[in-house]
Amino acid sequence: MGPLFLLPCVSCVRRLKESEFKQNFIIRRCGTLDSGKLPLYVYTVYIKMLFCFQISYCSVTKSILEAGLHPETCMSYLEWAESQLAEIELLTSMFPTVEELEFTDQLALAELRDYVEGSASTGGPPPSRPQFLIKQKLDSANTEGTLFILSCAYPSEYPSVLPEITVRCPGLSRAQQTQLQALLNAYLMENCQGEICVLSAVEWVKDNLQLFIDKSLLEAPAPKKESASPRMPEVFSRLWIYSHHIYNKSKRKNILDWSKELGLSGFSMPGKPGIVCVEGPQSACEDFWSRVKVLTWKKIMIRHREDIPLDCQSEDSRLVERIDSLRKFTGFEEAMFDPHGNRGNHMDLGQLYQFLNEKGCCEVFQMYFGIEGR
């Protein structure tokens, strides 16, 4: 039997009573139209959506079908918010101290609670989303004290969609951390769709991080005496990153925090498209890129890169001076250029060109957009 879709049989512009609501729907099954009855929970989900958000059920159904969802599996924003708050309360009880669980946006948590309890003034979900850090240590004999941090952010539709979860562990190499993140994402995609899953992610990381560390200990080479061979030359890099869009507040915050943590300069331009430039030591730039690219993106790539070898014989202080002399940006900032459009997510590209021109890198504009700026 084919998939079941719920469709309105007439174009309705007024709110209907529950009895009329049921009578004015038909079942489309395998391309044929048949009248019939639906399970009560299907009606319940749809009625909640209509009566909560004050919109016609025609537009609700159209949006759901265009998103590729089955009406039987749809939940309301209120139900999603209730699940989120329940999970937060569970996590708070399990990790009661700020050293274990830290909320980075207390206002978002308060807005979520007000929304669930019905005291929020708006009928829609809160604009800001809960974000928090879970900090845990492994307790086995050979990994005692090894710390890992899970950075979590809830989309409005969680748990219908997966949360954004990033794992960090200072005890792993960059390659190992990237591999661990990819495996965690795959685990969540396969096992946690439509369910609250932060605690599952914590337990999965505990189990698998132990395996990564055990493997590192087994593969660690024996210490060698320092040789007189010259070290590899340092390289200054500048990465020009292009994304289809950058809207999410958590991603924007990560970009700012990681660039400062790694001592990189440059800028990020949110909106559509999204642009990020980072410059500094090559190892720090590569570390930044390995963290950013494993987040959930519609499209992200390095559009252009510049690598400049440095004098490997320089003293450390002279090396820092040399790196600073090659920077085109002072510090790292989020740059906005006259945001406009219905959602305020489009930037004035003319102003972006002027900004790049002032920094001495206007040629990158054509690499991004295929046209010469002016």
Secondary structure, 3 states (H helix, E strand, C coil): CCCEEEEECCCCCCCCCHHHHHHCEEEEECCEEECCCCCHHHHHHHHHHHHHHCCCHHHHHHHHHHCCCCHHHCCCHHHHHHHHHHHHHHHHHHCCCCCCEEECCHHHHHHHHHHHHCCCCCCCCCCCCCEEEEEEECCCCCCCCCEEEEEEECCCCCCCCCCEEEEECCCCCHHHHHHHHHHHHHHHHHHCCCCCCHHHHHHHHHHHHHHHHHHHHHHCCCCCCCCCCCCCCCEEEEEEEEECCECCHHHHHHHHHHHHHCCCEEEEECECCEEEEEEEEHHHHHHHHHHHHCCCCCCEEEEEEEEEECCCCCCHHHHHHHHHHHCCCCCEEECCCCCECCCCCECCHHHHHHHHHHCCCCHHHHHHHCCCCC
